[in-house]
């Protein structure tokens, strides 16, 4: 077992010269056999450390683990002391690839950002079969069934290879006061949303806040428009070769977002706005609508960050597209960036941490950070916020869910999509140009 600190010293220069295509997973695995932890014998004796690699953009996972270390996971922490390292997640998959290539993955950490990379890790035996280990520990029932099925579908596996440290819905959060001041009712259709944006802009209010620099908050809009206009299987048809992103009905989705960009609805500097800046803009009242996942509840419920007030934030499902085949009841959902245990670091200490995470993570994340997860919650907060209750209710009521734009894309196509997503928000890239770039990268 090694620590992320040691890994990162050699990581940065390697990232600069090693592309994804140079990475070969075959042979990277230690004693693992296709993701299992070996045979039925007990895990190896703990080496005394539980190393975790996280992203600086996500403070909830590390914070929850640190809280658990002093509470439900105190015994596990005595066996294997928690050590968390956080790095910038902008090039997360590339960093994981380099670490894996150097047999230097941490014991536990965020999974690959693309399902394709996790599928490669699973096939190479780099990650622990958690279905088997949770069963051995007697805590398999601590995972919410909907979250477990989502992860299995995401990676195309019958077994569970990652933990749902988040269970998110996505949609438009909006500033109630700004809409009320402009005389706008929460829109139910895309056309109503466009009308609302025009009214807000005329009133001097920036209609949308978006992290165009990160790209994905913009490409999420393209995917959701497709699910509403063409149906929940729209992107699976692309993955199966039955349709192309350059088909006119697919280009229309990207054009709808590019039109908003051309109108300036995302602001003048959308292409240079990153996640944290966008979050701060919305929470200080500098924009009316903010497409984001419910993982942001931790920010919304934090009075230090949220200057507009949690009671002033409403949730709007992604609106219907008139005449579309999809349903607004199908909520965009994901499990955030799931977390994985690595086979190279699996030992007695990791097993103890898995057991206490399965048992206590749901309560701690919800009570300490307002984070809804895919773990069973035994003790919800006595005074849970209305926003959190809303999210839990939407999850309970949703008849079905859809994934996101790049969920079935190759890592290269995902990178191209998110690199160029900001161009749609600034109006510098047409829908046709964007879709041609992504389709070419996806093969």
C-alpha positions as CSV (number, residue, x, y, z in Angstrom):
1,X,0.0,0.0,0.0
2,X,1.4,3.4,-0.9
3,X,0.2,6.9,-0.3
4,X,-1.2,9.3,-2.9
5,X,1.4,11.9,-1.8
6,X,4.2,9.6,-3.0
7,X,2.3,9.0,-6.2
8,X,1.8,12.6,-7.0
9,X,5.4,13.5,-6.9
10,X,5.9,11.6,-10.1
11,X,2.4,12.1,-11.5
12,X,2.5,15.6,-12.9
13,X,5.4,15.2,-15.2
14,X,4.2,11.8,-16.4
15,X,0.7,13.2,-17.1
16,X,2.4,15.8,-19.4
17,X,3.9,13.2,-21.6
18,X,1.7,10.1,-21.4
19,X,-1.6,10.1,-23.3
20,X,-4.5,7.8,-22.7
21,X,-3.6,5.7,-25.7
22,X,-0.2,4.9,-24.2
23,X,-1.7,3.3,-21.1
24,X,-2.0,-0.4,-21.0
25,X,-4.0,-1.9,-18.2
26,X,-3.2,-5.6,-19.0
27,X,-0.7,-6.8,-16.6
28,X,-1.2,-3.9,-14.1
29,X,-3.1,-6.0,-11.7
30,X,-1.4,-7.6,-8.8
31,X,-2.9,-10.8,-7.4
32,X,-6.5,-9.9,-8.3
33,X,-8.6,-12.1,-10.6
34,X,-11.0,-10.0,-12.6
35,X,-11.8,-7.6,-9.8
36,X,-12.2,-10.1,-7.0
37,X,-10.0,-9.9,-4.0
38,X,-8.5,-13.3,-4.7
39,X,-9.7,-16.4,-2.9
40,X,-12.0,-16.9,0.1
41,X,-9.1,-16.5,2.6
42,X,-9.1,-13.5,4.9
43,X,-7.7,-10.2,3.6
44,X,-4.0,-9.5,4.2
45,X,-3.0,-8.0,7.5
46,X,-3.4,-4.3,7.5
47,X,-0.3,-2.2,6.8
48,X,-1.6,0.5,9.2
49,X,-2.7,3.1,6.6
50,X,-5.9,3.7,4.6
51,X,-4.9,5.9,1.8
52,X,-7.6,7.9,0.0
53,X,-7.3,10.0,-3.2
54,X,-9.9,12.6,-3.7
55,X,-10.6,15.7,-5.9
56,X,-10.2,19.2,-4.5
57,X,-13.5,20.1,-6.1
58,X,-15.3,17.6,-3.8
59,X,-14.9,18.2,-0.1
60,X,-17.9,16.1,1.0
61,X,-16.3,12.6,0.6
62,X,-13.1,13.5,2.4
63,X,-15.0,15.4,5.1
64,X,-17.4,12.5,5.7
65,X,-14.5,10.0,5.9
66,X,-12.7,12.2,8.4
67,X,-15.9,12.5,10.5
68,X,-16.3,8.7,10.4
69,X,-12.7,8.2,11.5
70,X,-13.6,9.9,14.8
71,X,-16.9,8.1,15.2
72,X,-18.3,5.0,13.6
73,X,-15.0,4.1,11.9
74,X,-12.8,4.8,15.0
75,X,-11.8,1.1,15.3
76,X,-11.0,0.9,11.6
77,X,-9.0,4.0,11.9
78,X,-7.0,2.5,14.7
79,X,-6.3,-0.5,12.4
80,X,-5.5,1.6,9.3
81,X,-5.1,5.3,9.8
82,X,-7.0,7.5,7.3
83,X,-4.8,9.5,5.0
84,X,-6.6,11.7,2.5
85,X,-4.9,13.5,-0.4
86,X,-6.8,15.7,-2.8
87,X,-5.8,16.8,-6.3
88,X,-7.4,18.8,-9.0
89,X,-10.0,16.7,-10.8
90,X,-9.9,18.4,-14.1
91,X,-7.8,15.6,-15.6
92,X,-9.0,12.9,-13.2
93,X,-9.1,10.0,-15.6
94,X,-5.7,10.7,-17.0
95,X,-4.3,10.8,-13.5
96,X,-5.9,7.5,-12.6
97,X,-4.5,6.0,-15.8
98,X,-1.0,7.0,-14.9
99,X,-1.4,5.9,-11.3
100,X,-2.7,2.5,-12.4
101,X,0.1,2.2,-14.9
102,X,2.6,2.7,-12.1
103,X,0.7,0.3,-9.8
104,X,0.3,3.3,-7.5
105,X,-3.5,3.7,-7.0
106,X,-4.6,4.6,-3.5
107,X,-6.5,2.0,-1.3
108,X,-9.7,4.0,-1.8
109,X,-10.8,6.9,-3.9
110,X,-13.1,8.3,-6.5
111,X,-13.7,6.0,-9.5
112,X,-12.9,6.9,-13.1
113,X,-15.0,9.7,-14.4
114,X,-16.0,7.7,-17.5
115,X,-17.7,4.4,-17.3
116,X,-15.4,3.1,-20.1
117,X,-12.3,3.6,-17.8
118,X,-14.0,1.8,-14.9
119,X,-14.9,-1.0,-17.2
120,X,-11.2,-1.3,-18.2
121,X,-10.2,-1.2,-14.5
122,X,-12.7,-4.0,-13.7
123,X,-11.5,-6.1,-16.6
124,X,-7.9,-5.6,-15.5
125,X,-8.8,-6.7,-11.9
126,X,-7.8,-3.4,-10.4
127,X,-10.9,-2.8,-8.3
128,X,-12.6,-4.9,-5.6
129,X,-15.8,-6.8,-6.2
130,X,-17.8,-5.2,-3.5
131,X,-20.8,-7.4,-3.9
132,X,-18.7,-10.3,-2.7
133,X,-17.0,-8.3,0.1
134,X,-20.2,-6.7,1.4
135,X,-21.8,-10.1,1.5
136,X,-18.9,-11.4,3.5
137,X,-19.1,-8.5,5.9
138,X,-22.9,-8.9,6.3
139,X,-23.7,-5.3,5.2
140,X,-24.8,-5.8,1.6
141,X,-28.3,-4.5,2.6
142,X,-26.8,-1.1,3.5
143,X,-26.7,-0.1,-0.2
144,X,-30.0,1.4,-1.5
145,X,-31.2,-0.9,-4.3
146,X,-31.8,1.9,-6.8
147,X,-28.2,3.1,-6.3
148,X,-26.8,-0.3,-6.6
149,X,-28.7,-1.0,-9.9
150,X,-27.6,2.4,-11.3
151,X,-23.9,1.6,-10.7
152,X,-24.3,-1.9,-12.1
153,X,-26.0,-0.5,-15.2
154,X,-23.4,2.2,-15.5
155,X,-20.5,-0.2,-15.7
156,X,-22.4,-3.0,-17.4
157,X,-21.7,-5.5,-14.6
158,X,-23.7,-7.9,-12.6
159,X,-21.6,-7.2,-9.5
160,X,-21.0,-3.9,-7.6
161,X,-17.6,-2.4,-8.1
162,X,-18.1,1.1,-6.6
163,X,-19.9,2.7,-3.7
164,X,-22.7,5.3,-4.1
165,X,-21.3,8.1,-2.0
166,X,-23.9,10.2,-3.8
167,X,-27.3,9.6,-5.3
168,X,-28.2,12.6,-7.2
169,X,-30.9,14.0,-9.3
170,X,-30.2,16.9,-11.7
171,X,-32.3,19.8,-12.9
172,X,-32.6,23.5,-12.8
173,X,-32.3,25.2,-9.4
174,X,-33.7,28.7,-9.5
175,X,-33.7,31.8,-7.5
176,X,-37.4,32.2,-6.4
177,X,-37.1,36.0,-5.7
178,X,-35.5,36.8,-9.1
179,X,-38.3,34.9,-10.9
180,X,-41.0,36.5,-8.8
181,X,-39.6,40.0,-9.4
182,X,-39.7,39.3,-13.1
183,X,-43.2,37.9,-13.0
184,X,-42.1,34.5,-14.1
185,X,-43.7,31.2,-13.1
186,X,-41.4,28.1,-13.1
187,X,-41.4,26.9,-16.7
188,X,-42.6,23.4,-17.6
189,X,-41.5,23.4,-21.2
190,X,-38.3,24.4,-23.1
191,X,-40.2,27.1,-24.9
192,X,-41.4,28.5,-21.6
193,X,-37.8,28.4,-20.3
194,X,-36.6,30.3,-23.4
195,X,-39.3,32.9,-22.8
196,X,-38.3,33.2,-19.1
197,X,-34.7,33.7,-20.1
198,X,-35.6,36.5,-22.5
199,X,-37.7,38.2,-19.8
200,X,-34.9,38.0,-17.3
201,X,-32.3,39.3,-19.6
202,X,-34.6,42.3,-20.5
203,X,-34.8,42.9,-16.8
204,X,-31.1,43.0,-16.4
205,X,-30.8,39.6,-14.8
206,X,-28.4,36.9,-16.1
207,X,-30.8,34.0,-16.9
208,X,-28.3,31.1,-16.4
209,X,-25.2,30.4,-14.4
210,X,-23.0,27.7,-15.9
211,X,-19.4,26.5,-15.5
212,X,-18.6,26.7,-19.2
213,X,-14.9,26.2,-18.5
214,X,-15.6,22.8,-17.2
215,X,-17.9,21.9,-20.1
216,X,-20.0,19.2,-18.6
217,X,-22.6,21.5,-17.0
218,X,-23.4,22.6,-20.6
219,X,-23.3,19.2,-22.3
220,X,-25.7,17.9,-19.7
221,X,-28.2,20.3,-21.2
222,X,-27.6,18.8,-24.7
223,X,-28.2,15.3,-23.3
224,X,-31.3,16.1,-21.4
225,X,-32.8,18.0,-24.4
226,X,-32.2,14.8,-26.4
227,X,-33.9,12.6,-23.8
228,X,-36.9,14.9,-23.8
229,X,-37.1,15.3,-27.6
230,X,-36.2,11.8,-28.7
231,X,-36.8,9.6,-25.7
232,X,-34.8,8.0,-22.9
233,X,-33.0,5.6,-25.4
234,X,-31.7,8.4,-27.6
235,X,-28.1,8.1,-26.7
236,X,-28.1,4.3,-26.4
237,X,-29.0,4.3,-30.1
238,X,-25.9,6.3,-30.7
239,X,-23.8,3.8,-28.7
240,X,-25.4,0.9,-30.6
241,X,-24.7,2.5,-33.9
242,X,-28.3,2.9,-34.8
243,X,-28.1,6.7,-34.8
244,X,-25.4,9.4,-35.2
245,X,-24.9,12.6,-33.2
246,X,-24.8,14.3,-36.6
247,X,-28.4,13.3,-37.5
248,X,-30.5,16.4,-37.8
249,X,-32.7,15.5,-34.8
250,X,-29.6,15.2,-32.6
251,X,-28.0,18.4,-33.9
252,X,-31.2,20.2,-33.0
253,X,-30.5,19.5,-29.4
254,X,-27.1,21.1,-29.5
255,X,-28.5,24.0,-31.5
256,X,-31.0,24.7,-28.8
257,X,-28.2,25.2,-26.3
258,X,-26.1,27.1,-28.8
259,X,-29.0,29.5,-29.4
260,X,-29.1,30.3,-25.7
261,X,-25.4,30.9,-25.9
262,X,-25.7,33.2,-28.9
263,X,-28.3,35.2,-27.0
264,X,-25.9,35.7,-24.1
265,X,-28.1,33.9,-21.6
266,X,-25.1,32.3,-19.9
267,X,-23.3,35.6,-19.4
268,X,-20.4,37.3,-21.2
269,X,-17.7,35.1,-19.6
270,X,-19.3,31.7,-19.6
271,X,-16.4,30.0,-21.2
272,X,-14.0,31.1,-18.4
273,X,-16.3,30.2,-15.5
274,X,-15.4,27.1,-13.5
275,X,-17.5,25.1,-11.1
276,X,-16.7,27.0,-7.9
277,X,-17.1,30.3,-9.5
278,X,-20.5,29.3,-11.0
279,X,-21.6,28.0,-7.6
280,X,-20.6,31.3,-6.0
281,X,-22.4,33.3,-8.7
282,X,-25.7,31.5,-8.1
283,X,-25.4,31.6,-4.3
284,X,-24.8,35.3,-4.3
285,X,-27.7,36.1,-6.6
286,X,-25.9,36.7,-9.8
287,X,-28.0,34.4,-11.9
288,X,-31.6,33.0,-12.0
289,X,-31.2,29.4,-13.2
290,X,-28.5,27.0,-12.3
291,X,-28.4,23.5,-13.8
292,X,-26.7,21.3,-11.3
293,X,-27.0,18.0,-9.4
294,X,-28.3,17.5,-5.9
295,X,-24.8,17.0,-4.7
296,X,-24.8,20.8,-4.4
297,X,-27.2,20.5,-1.4
298,X,-24.2,20.8,0.8
299,X,-23.4,24.2,-0.7
300,X,-27.1,25.3,-0.7
301,X,-27.6,24.3,2.9
302,X,-24.4,26.1,4.0
303,X,-25.3,29.6,5.2
304,X,-21.7,30.7,4.9
305,X,-21.8,30.1,1.2
306,X,-25.4,30.6,0.4
307,X,-26.2,34.4,0.6
308,X,-29.6,34.1,-1.1
309,X,-31.1,31.7,1.5
310,X,-32.0,28.1,1.2
311,X,-35.7,28.9,1.3
312,X,-35.2,31.1,-1.8
313,X,-34.0,28.2,-3.9
314,X,-36.5,26.1,-5.9
315,X,-36.0,23.0,-8.0
316,X,-37.3,22.6,-11.6
317,X,-37.1,19.2,-13.4
318,X,-35.5,19.6,-16.9
319,X,-38.5,20.9,-18.9
320,X,-40.4,19.0,-21.6
321,X,-39.8,19.6,-25.3
322,X,-43.0,20.2,-27.0
323,X,-43.9,17.2,-29.2
324,X,-41.0,15.2,-27.8
325,X,-41.0,11.5,-27.2
326,X,-39.5,11.8,-23.7
327,X,-41.1,12.5,-20.4
328,X,-40.2,15.2,-17.9
329,X,-40.9,12.6,-15.2
330,X,-37.7,10.7,-16.1
331,X,-35.3,12.4,-13.9
332,X,-31.6,12.8,-14.8
333,X,-29.9,10.9,-12.1
334,X,-26.4,9.7,-11.3
335,X,-24.4,8.4,-8.5
336,X,-21.9,11.3,-8.8
337,X,-18.4,10.0,-8.9
338,X,-18.7,6.6,-7.1
339,X,-15.8,5.5,-5.0
340,X,-13.8,2.3,-5.4
341,X,-11.6,0.1,-3.4
342,X,-8.5,-1.1,-5.2
343,X,-7.3,-4.7,-5.1
344,X,-3.7,-3.6,-4.8
345,X,-4.5,-2.0,-1.4
346,X,-7.1,-4.5,-0.2
347,X,-6.2,-5.8,3.3
348,X,-7.8,-6.1,6.8
349,X,-7.8,-2.4,7.3
350,X,-9.6,-1.7,4.0
351,X,-12.2,-4.4,4.9
352,X,-12.9,-2.7,8.2
353,X,-13.3,0.6,6.5
354,X,-15.7,-0.9,4.0
355,X,-17.9,-2.2,6.7
356,X,-18.1,1.0,8.7
357,X,-18.5,3.1,5.5
358,X,-21.5,0.9,4.5
359,X,-22.9,1.2,7.9
360,X,-22.4,4.9,8.8
361,X,-21.7,6.9,5.6
362,X,-25.3,7.6,4.8
363,X,-26.1,9.1,8.2
364,X,-22.9,11.1,8.4
365,X,-23.0,12.6,4.9
366,X,-26.6,13.6,5.3
367,X,-26.3,15.0,8.8
368,X,-22.9,16.7,8.4
369,X,-23.1,17.9,4.8
370,X,-26.7,17.5,3.7
371,X,-25.6,15.0,1.1
372,X,-28.0,12.4,-0.2
373,X,-26.2,9.1,-0.8
374,X,-27.0,5.6,-2.0
375,X,-26.5,4.2,1.5
376,X,-29.3,3.4,3.9
377,X,-30.0,6.3,6.4
378,X,-31.1,5.3,9.9
379,X,-31.0,8.7,11.6
380,X,-32.0,11.6,9.3
381,X,-31.4,15.1,10.6
382,X,-34.0,16.3,13.1
383,X,-34.4,19.6,11.2
384,X,-33.8,18.6,7.6
385,X,-33.9,21.4,5.1
386,X,-36.9,21.7,2.7
387,X,-34.5,21.4,-0.3
388,X,-33.2,18.0,1.0
389,X,-36.7,16.8,1.6
390,X,-37.6,17.9,-2.0
391,X,-34.8,15.9,-3.4
392,X,-35.6,12.8,-1.5
393,X,-39.3,13.1,-2.6
394,X,-38.3,13.5,-6.3
395,X,-36.2,10.4,-6.1
396,X,-39.0,8.5,-4.4
397,X,-41.6,9.6,-7.0
398,X,-39.5,9.2,-10.2
399,X,-40.8,6.4,-12.4
400,X,-37.5,6.2,-14.2
401,X,-34.2,7.9,-14.7
402,X,-31.8,8.8,-17.5
403,X,-28.1,9.1,-17.4
404,X,-26.0,11.9,-18.9
405,X,-24.8,12.9,-22.4
406,X,-21.4,11.2,-22.3
407,X,-22.4,8.2,-20.2
408,X,-22.0,5.7,-23.1
409,X,-19.2,7.6,-24.9
410,X,-15.5,6.6,-25.2
411,X,-13.1,8.5,-22.9
412,X,-11.8,10.4,-26.0
413,X,-15.4,11.5,-27.0
414,X,-16.1,12.4,-23.4
415,X,-13.0,14.6,-23.3
416,X,-13.8,16.2,-26.6
417,X,-17.4,16.8,-25.6
418,X,-16.6,18.5,-22.3
419,X,-13.7,20.4,-23.7
420,X,-16.0,22.0,-26.3
421,X,-19.1,22.3,-24.3
422,X,-18.2,25.8,-23.2
423,X,-18.3,26.8,-26.9
424,X,-22.1,26.2,-26.9
425,X,-22.6,28.4,-23.9
426,X,-20.6,31.3,-25.4
427,X,-22.2,30.9,-28.8
428,X,-18.9,30.4,-30.5
429,X,-19.7,26.9,-31.6
430,X,-22.8,25.8,-33.5
431,X,-24.7,22.6,-32.7
432,X,-23.6,21.1,-35.9
433,X,-19.9,21.8,-35.2
434,X,-20.1,20.5,-31.7
435,X,-21.9,17.2,-32.7
436,X,-19.4,16.6,-35.5
437,X,-16.5,16.9,-33.1
438,X,-18.0,14.5,-30.6
439,X,-19.2,12.0,-33.1
440,X,-15.8,11.9,-34.8
441,X,-14.1,11.3,-31.4
442,X,-16.6,8.6,-30.5
443,X,-15.9,6.6,-33.7
